[in-house]
């Protein structure tokens, strides 16, 4: 069988890469190849950037409301193709189809939010800053921006950035993850049908060479990235050296604290989703469960019982709660962390290493896995695993919870389950992470609030989407004016 080849989308055309190296795309539930993708070159990136540069003056002069109307049409087109996008996503990524639908919905919400450009891009003025002198601040687009996207949210993450960049008058070049190129290929087919001016939106497939070419290209004004902390740090440093704006969102080690007064009847479904949804492959997944005080035994008992009910299987099956991991290599990495936890003396109370799914013997599955009596110094409690492996660290009180959260290095998200307003306020006031959930296990902001952490989870000063996006993609030109 001939596998489909993923092509670049440059200057309004589907074009072949001049790459000499190609990668395989897998269906992770079946463990079989379903497509091939070029590991592109610096020349591919340059072609995309030159196309984006050429159209920038025309696009910049297009009225913001007219630019927004392209997004209105695109939103409608996405709605018409909603289910096909979600199914493509699940096929190449593995996440449960209901999760894929939720991801596509969040993608569309960013398009909707960006249409508010005529309000959110406004500058400001002040008359008579001195005698007969007025001052104006205008937000102006800057040129070409780029995005380097991760594998865990193939549809949504590029659209945390793309709509805001183009609606403010910039042009755009982005690289999907080489592990999941099919979703954005499908999405760009829809973009092409909507009819944006050629060169406004460009997609280049690839791996490390494409990333470094984007970081070094003098025609790119800024980079948005989501992925691991080591790569985020590299991108931040490289953009500093090349003078680019940068927002580089890194990894996480999210703590979910359960206070003695928590309502577990209400909270347990969202707790299970936090730790096992998306097979633990999201930067907002719960990683360390912290039951507090005398109620810890009961919390652990109920959580383990709930985890045993999690259905593992092909994400396209509507009954599946948790799909496979993204690749065979990542499965081995997660299994390695489980072995490390055993070796360091944590208590393995639920073992997902031998997860089997009928009809899918080659799938990249790991079942829900839970370690109890993990200590803060253990590898399980310090490093990002990015899989369905839960570390339970018991804490005597709020002070111990805050100490645990604030010593992980990562500061992406933290959650607390409690019926006490005082406990919730103390928690959100004292912990370092900048996305906080109260009786919510996934502290994911909607498109109109900013997304991003602190510490080793965020490199740069302006976060993703929200009102802040309009700051990142524009330069404030200040005009001081006097007329005689």
C-alpha positions as CSV (number, residue, x, y, z in Angstrom):
1,X,0.0,0.0,0.0
2,X,1.3,3.5,-0.9
3,X,1.1,5.8,2.0
4,X,0.0,9.4,1.6
5,X,2.7,12.0,1.6
6,X,2.2,15.1,3.7
7,X,3.1,18.2,1.6
8,X,3.9,21.8,2.6
9,X,1.4,24.6,2.1
10,X,3.3,27.6,0.8
11,X,2.0,30.7,-1.0
12,X,-1.4,29.2,-1.4
13,X,-0.1,26.0,-3.1
14,X,0.6,22.5,-2.0
15,X,4.2,21.8,-2.7
16,X,6.7,19.0,-2.3
17,X,9.6,19.5,0.1
18,X,13.2,19.1,-1.2
19,X,13.9,16.9,1.8
20,X,16.0,13.8,1.5
21,X,14.8,12.4,4.9
22,X,11.2,11.2,5.5
23,X,9.4,10.1,8.7
24,X,6.6,7.7,9.3
25,X,3.2,8.7,10.8
26,X,1.5,6.0,12.9
27,X,-1.9,5.1,14.1
28,X,-0.9,4.6,17.7
29,X,-3.9,2.4,18.5
30,X,-3.0,-0.1,15.8
31,X,0.8,0.5,15.8
32,X,0.8,0.7,12.0
33,X,2.1,3.3,9.5
34,X,-0.6,5.5,7.9
35,X,1.4,8.3,6.2
36,X,4.8,9.7,5.5
37,X,6.1,13.2,6.2
38,X,9.1,15.1,4.9
39,X,11.7,16.2,7.4
40,X,12.0,19.6,5.6
41,X,15.0,21.9,5.1
42,X,16.0,25.5,5.6
43,X,15.2,26.0,1.9
44,X,11.6,25.0,2.6
45,X,11.4,27.5,5.4
46,X,12.9,30.3,3.3
47,X,10.4,29.7,0.6
48,X,7.5,30.0,3.1
49,X,9.0,33.1,4.7
50,X,9.6,34.8,1.4
51,X,6.0,34.2,0.4
52,X,4.8,35.6,3.8
53,X,7.1,38.7,3.4
54,X,5.9,39.4,-0.1
55,X,2.2,39.5,0.9
56,X,2.7,41.3,4.2
57,X,2.4,44.9,2.9
58,X,-0.9,44.1,1.2
59,X,-2.3,42.2,4.2
60,X,-1.1,44.8,6.7
61,X,-3.1,47.5,4.7
62,X,-6.2,45.3,4.7
63,X,-8.7,46.8,7.2
64,X,-8.8,44.8,10.5
65,X,-12.6,44.2,10.1
66,X,-11.9,42.8,6.6
67,X,-9.2,40.5,8.0
68,X,-11.7,39.4,10.7
69,X,-14.2,38.5,8.1
70,X,-11.8,35.8,6.8
71,X,-11.9,34.3,10.3
72,X,-15.7,34.4,10.4
73,X,-15.8,32.4,7.2
74,X,-13.1,30.1,8.5
75,X,-15.1,29.5,11.7
76,X,-18.1,28.4,9.7
77,X,-15.9,26.1,7.5
78,X,-14.4,24.5,10.6
79,X,-17.9,23.8,12.0
80,X,-18.9,22.1,8.7
81,X,-15.8,19.9,8.9
82,X,-15.8,19.5,12.7
83,X,-16.2,15.7,12.9
84,X,-13.7,15.0,10.1
85,X,-11.1,17.1,11.8
86,X,-11.7,15.3,15.1
87,X,-11.5,11.8,13.5
88,X,-8.3,12.7,11.7
89,X,-6.8,13.9,15.0
90,X,-7.8,10.7,16.9
91,X,-6.5,8.5,14.1
92,X,-3.0,9.9,14.2
93,X,-2.7,10.9,17.8
94,X,-4.8,8.2,19.6
95,X,-6.7,10.4,22.1
96,X,-10.4,9.5,22.8
97,X,-12.7,10.9,20.2
98,X,-14.6,13.0,22.7
99,X,-11.3,14.6,23.8
100,X,-10.6,15.3,20.1
101,X,-13.9,17.0,19.7
102,X,-13.2,19.1,22.8
103,X,-9.8,20.1,21.3
104,X,-11.3,21.1,18.0
105,X,-13.9,23.2,19.9
106,X,-11.1,25.0,21.7
107,X,-9.4,25.6,18.3
108,X,-12.5,27.2,16.9
109,X,-13.0,29.3,20.0
110,X,-9.6,31.0,19.4
111,X,-10.8,31.9,15.9
112,X,-13.9,33.4,17.4
113,X,-12.0,35.4,20.0
114,X,-9.6,36.7,17.4
115,X,-12.4,38.3,15.5
116,X,-12.6,40.9,18.3
117,X,-9.6,42.6,16.7
118,X,-11.5,45.9,16.2
119,X,-11.7,46.3,19.9
120,X,-8.7,44.4,21.2
121,X,-6.1,46.0,18.8
122,X,-7.2,49.5,19.6
123,X,-4.5,51.9,20.8
124,X,-5.0,54.9,22.9
125,X,-4.6,58.7,22.9
126,X,-4.2,61.7,25.2
127,X,-4.6,65.3,24.2
128,X,-2.5,68.0,25.7
129,X,0.3,66.0,27.2
130,X,1.9,69.4,27.0
131,X,0.7,72.7,25.7
132,X,-0.7,72.1,22.2
133,X,0.9,68.6,22.0
134,X,-1.1,65.4,21.7
135,X,0.1,61.8,21.9
136,X,-1.2,58.7,20.2
137,X,-0.3,55.0,20.6
138,X,-1.0,52.8,17.5
139,X,-0.7,49.0,17.6
140,X,1.0,48.0,14.3
141,X,1.7,44.5,12.8
142,X,5.4,43.6,12.6
143,X,5.8,41.1,9.7
144,X,6.2,37.4,9.7
145,X,5.6,35.3,12.8
146,X,6.2,31.6,13.3
147,X,4.9,28.7,15.4
148,X,6.5,25.4,16.4
149,X,3.8,23.1,17.6
150,X,3.8,19.9,19.8
151,X,2.3,16.5,19.1
152,X,-0.2,16.4,22.0
153,X,-2.8,18.8,20.7
154,X,-2.4,18.5,16.9
155,X,-5.4,20.7,16.1
156,X,-5.6,23.3,18.9
157,X,-2.1,24.6,19.7
158,X,-1.2,26.2,16.4
159,X,-4.5,28.0,16.6
160,X,-3.5,29.5,20.0
161,X,-1.3,31.7,17.9
162,X,-2.2,31.8,14.2
163,X,-5.6,33.7,14.3
164,X,-4.2,36.5,16.5
165,X,-1.1,36.9,14.3
166,X,-3.0,37.1,11.0
167,X,-6.0,39.2,12.3
168,X,-3.6,41.8,13.6
169,X,-2.1,42.1,10.1
170,X,1.0,39.8,10.3
171,X,1.6,36.8,8.1
172,X,2.4,33.4,9.4
173,X,4.6,30.3,9.0
174,X,4.2,27.3,11.2
175,X,5.5,23.8,11.7
176,X,3.2,21.0,13.0
177,X,4.8,18.2,14.9
178,X,6.2,15.6,12.5
179,X,4.5,12.9,14.6
180,X,1.0,14.3,13.8
181,X,1.1,16.2,10.5
182,X,-2.3,14.9,9.1
183,X,-4.6,17.0,11.3
184,X,-3.1,20.4,10.3
185,X,-2.9,19.2,6.7
186,X,-6.7,18.6,6.8
187,X,-7.1,22.0,8.5
188,X,-5.0,23.8,5.9
189,X,-7.1,22.3,3.1
190,X,-10.1,24.1,4.7
191,X,-8.0,27.3,5.1
192,X,-7.2,27.0,1.4
193,X,-10.9,26.7,0.5
194,X,-11.7,29.9,2.5
195,X,-9.4,31.8,0.2
196,X,-7.0,33.8,2.3
197,X,-4.6,35.9,0.2
198,X,-1.7,33.7,-1.0
199,X,1.2,33.7,1.4
200,X,-0.7,34.9,4.5
201,X,-0.7,31.4,6.1
202,X,2.1,28.9,5.3
203,X,2.8,25.4,6.7
204,X,6.2,23.6,6.6
205,X,6.6,20.1,7.7
206,X,9.8,18.9,9.3
207,X,11.8,18.2,12.4
208,X,14.9,19.8,14.0
209,X,16.3,21.4,10.8
210,X,13.0,23.3,10.2
211,X,12.9,24.4,13.8
212,X,16.5,25.8,13.7
213,X,15.9,27.4,10.3
214,X,12.8,29.2,11.7
215,X,14.8,30.4,14.8
216,X,17.6,31.7,12.6
217,X,15.7,33.2,9.7
218,X,16.0,37.0,9.7
219,X,12.6,37.4,8.1
220,X,10.7,36.0,11.1
221,X,9.9,38.6,13.8
222,X,8.8,36.2,16.6
223,X,8.3,32.6,17.5
224,X,5.6,30.8,19.6
225,X,6.4,27.4,20.9
226,X,4.8,24.7,23.1
227,X,6.7,21.6,24.1
228,X,9.3,20.3,26.5
229,X,11.3,22.5,28.9
230,X,14.7,21.7,27.3
231,X,13.5,22.7,23.9
232,X,11.6,25.7,25.2
233,X,14.8,26.9,26.9
234,X,16.8,26.4,23.6
235,X,14.2,28.3,21.6
236,X,14.1,31.2,24.1
237,X,17.9,31.5,24.1
238,X,18.1,31.2,20.3
239,X,15.4,33.9,19.8
240,X,17.3,36.1,22.2
241,X,20.4,35.7,20.2
242,X,18.6,36.5,16.9
243,X,16.5,39.3,18.3
244,X,13.1,37.7,18.0
245,X,10.1,38.0,20.2
246,X,9.4,34.7,21.9
247,X,6.8,32.8,23.9
248,X,8.1,29.4,24.7
249,X,5.8,27.2,26.8
250,X,7.6,24.3,28.4
251,X,6.9,21.2,30.5
252,X,5.0,20.7,33.8
253,X,4.8,18.7,37.0
254,X,1.3,19.6,38.1
255,X,0.2,19.1,41.7
256,X,-3.4,18.3,42.5
257,X,-4.1,18.6,46.2
258,X,-7.2,17.1,47.9
259,X,-8.0,18.6,51.2
260,X,-9.8,16.6,54.0
261,X,-13.0,18.5,53.4
262,X,-13.1,17.9,49.6
263,X,-16.4,16.7,48.1
264,X,-15.1,13.5,46.4
265,X,-18.6,12.5,45.1
266,X,-18.5,15.6,42.9
267,X,-14.8,15.8,42.3
268,X,-13.8,12.3,41.4
269,X,-14.8,12.4,37.7
270,X,-12.7,15.5,37.1
271,X,-9.8,14.0,39.1
272,X,-9.7,10.9,36.9
273,X,-9.9,13.1,33.8
274,X,-7.1,15.3,35.0
275,X,-4.7,12.4,35.5
276,X,-5.8,9.9,32.7
277,X,-7.4,12.1,30.1
278,X,-5.3,12.4,26.9
279,X,-3.4,9.5,28.4
280,X,-1.6,12.0,30.6
281,X,0.0,13.6,27.5
282,X,-0.9,17.2,28.2
283,X,0.9,20.0,30.0
284,X,-2.1,20.5,32.3
285,X,-2.5,16.9,33.3
286,X,-2.4,16.1,37.0
287,X,0.9,14.4,37.7
288,X,1.2,14.3,41.5
289,X,-1.9,13.6,43.6
290,X,-1.5,15.0,47.2
291,X,-4.1,13.8,49.7
292,X,-3.9,16.0,52.8
293,X,-4.3,15.0,56.4
294,X,-6.2,12.2,58.0
295,X,-8.5,11.7,55.0
296,X,-5.6,10.5,52.8
297,X,-6.3,6.8,53.0
298,X,-9.9,7.3,51.9
299,X,-8.9,9.5,49.0
300,X,-6.3,7.0,47.8
301,X,-8.8,4.1,48.1
302,X,-11.5,5.9,46.1
303,X,-9.0,7.2,43.5
304,X,-7.5,3.8,42.8
305,X,-11.0,2.3,42.6
306,X,-12.0,4.9,40.0
307,X,-8.8,4.4,38.0
308,X,-9.6,0.7,37.7
309,X,-12.8,1.6,35.8
310,X,-11.0,3.6,33.2
311,X,-11.6,2.0,29.8
312,X,-8.5,1.7,27.6
313,X,-8.8,1.3,23.8
314,X,-8.9,2.8,20.4
315,X,-9.8,6.4,20.6
316,X,-12.3,6.1,17.8
317,X,-14.4,3.8,20.0
318,X,-17.0,6.1,21.7
319,X,-16.7,3.9,24.9
320,X,-12.9,4.5,25.2
321,X,-11.9,6.8,28.1
322,X,-8.1,6.6,27.5
323,X,-6.3,5.8,24.2
324,X,-2.7,4.8,23.5
325,X,0.5,6.8,23.9
326,X,1.8,8.6,20.8
327,X,4.6,6.2,19.8
328,X,6.4,3.0,20.7
329,X,9.4,5.1,21.8
330,X,7.3,7.2,24.1
331,X,5.7,4.0,25.5
332,X,9.1,2.7,26.4
333,X,10.0,6.0,28.0
334,X,6.9,5.9,30.3
335,X,7.6,2.2,31.1
336,X,11.1,3.3,32.1
337,X,9.7,5.7,34.6
338,X,7.5,3.0,36.1
339,X,10.6,0.8,36.6
340,X,12.4,3.7,38.1
341,X,9.6,4.2,40.6
342,X,9.7,0.6,41.7
343,X,13.5,0.8,42.0
344,X,13.3,3.9,44.2
345,X,10.9,2.2,46.6
346,X,7.5,3.7,45.8
347,X,4.5,1.4,46.3
348,X,3.0,0.3,42.9
349,X,-0.7,0.0,43.8
350,X,-2.0,-0.1,40.2
351,X,0.1,-1.5,37.4
352,X,-0.7,-0.5,33.8
353,X,2.4,-2.0,32.1
354,X,0.7,-5.0,30.7
355,X,-2.4,-3.2,29.4
356,X,-4.0,-5.3,26.6
357,X,-6.7,-4.2,24.2
358,X,-8.6,-6.8,22.3
359,X,-8.0,-6.5,18.6
360,X,-5.1,-4.1,19.0
361,X,-2.1,-6.2,19.9
362,X,0.4,-3.7,18.4
363,X,-1.0,-0.6,19.9
364,X,1.1,1.7,22.1
365,X,-1.0,1.2,25.3
366,X,-0.1,1.7,28.9
367,X,-3.0,1.4,31.4
368,X,-3.6,3.7,34.5
369,X,-0.7,3.3,36.8
370,X,-0.6,4.6,40.4
371,X,2.3,4.8,42.9
372,X,1.6,5.5,46.6
373,X,4.0,6.7,49.3
374,X,6.1,8.6,46.8
375,X,8.5,11.1,48.4
376,X,9.2,14.6,47.0
377,X,12.8,13.6,46.2
378,X,11.9,10.6,44.0
379,X,12.2,10.8,40.3
380,X,8.5,10.2,40.0
381,X,7.8,13.4,41.9
382,X,10.4,15.6,40.1
383,X,10.4,14.8,36.4
384,X,7.8,15.2,33.7
385,X,6.6,11.7,32.7
386,X,3.9,12.7,30.2
387,X,1.9,9.5,30.6
388,X,-0.8,7.9,32.7
389,X,1.4,7.5,35.8
390,X,0.2,9.0,39.0
391,X,2.5,9.7,42.0
392,X,0.8,10.0,45.3
393,X,2.6,12.2,47.8
394,X,0.8,12.4,51.1
395,X,0.9,15.8,52.9
396,X,0.1,16.6,56.5
397,X,-1.2,20.2,55.9
398,X,-1.4,23.2,53.6
399,X,2.2,24.3,54.3
400,X,3.5,21.0,53.1
401,X,1.4,21.2,49.9
402,X,2.7,24.7,49.1
403,X,6.2,23.6,49.7
404,X,5.8,20.6,47.4
405,X,4.3,22.7,44.6
406,X,6.9,25.5,44.9
407,X,10.0,23.1,44.8
408,X,9.2,21.3,41.6
409,X,10.9,23.8,39.3
410,X,8.0,23.7,37.0
411,X,5.2,26.2,37.6
412,X,2.6,25.5,35.0
413,X,-0.6,24.6,36.8
414,X,-1.8,23.5,40.3
415,X,-5.2,22.4,41.5
416,X,-7.0,22.1,44.8
417,X,-10.1,20.3,45.8
418,X,-11.8,21.7,48.9
419,X,-15.1,23.1,50.2
420,X,-13.2,25.8,52.1
421,X,-12.9,29.3,50.5
422,X,-10.2,30.1,52.9
423,X,-8.1,27.1,51.9
424,X,-8.6,27.9,48.2
425,X,-7.6,31.5,48.6
426,X,-4.4,30.6,50.6
427,X,-3.5,28.0,47.9
428,X,-3.9,30.3,44.9
429,X,-2.2,33.1,46.8
430,X,0.9,31.2,47.8
431,X,1.8,28.7,45.0
432,X,4.0,29.7,42.1
433,X,2.1,28.2,39.1
434,X,0.0,30.7,37.2
435,X,-2.9,28.5,36.1
436,X,-4.9,27.5,39.1
437,X,-7.9,25.1,39.4
438,X,-10.2,25.1,42.3
439,X,-12.4,21.9,42.3
440,X,-11.2,21.6,38.7
441,X,-8.5,19.1,37.7
442,X,-7.5,20.7,34.4
443,X,-6.8,24.5,34.8
444,X,-7.2,25.3,31.1
445,X,-8.1,28.9,30.4
446,X,-10.6,29.7,27.7
447,X,-9.3,31.5,24.6
448,X,-10.1,35.0,26.1
449,X,-7.8,34.4,29.1
450,X,-4.0,33.9,28.8
451,X,-2.4,30.5,28.7
452,X,1.1,29.9,30.2
453,X,3.0,29.0,33.3
454,X,6.0,30.3,35.2
455,X,9.4,29.0,36.2
456,X,10.7,26.2,34.0
457,X,7.2,26.0,32.4
458,X,7.4,29.4,30.6
459,X,10.2,31.3,28.8
460,X,9.2,34.7,27.7
461,X,6.9,37.4,29.2
462,X,3.7,37.4,27.1
463,X,1.5,34.3,27.3
464,X,-0.6,32.5,24.7
465,X,-4.0,33.7,23.5
466,X,-6.2,36.0,25.7
467,X,-5.9,39.8,25.4
468,X,-2.2,39.4,25.7
469,X,-1.9,37.9,22.2
470,X,-2.7,41.3,20.7
471,X,0.4,42.7,22.6
472,X,2.7,39.9,21.3
473,X,1.8,40.3,17.7
474,X,1.9,44.1,17.5
475,X,4.4,46.9,18.1
476,X,3.1,50.1,19.9
477,X,4.1,53.1,17.8
478,X,3.9,56.3,19.8
479,X,3.3,59.6,17.9
480,X,3.9,62.9,19.7
481,X,2.3,65.6,17.7
482,X,2.2,69.4,17.5
483,X,0.7,71.5,14.8
484,X,1.5,75.2,14.4
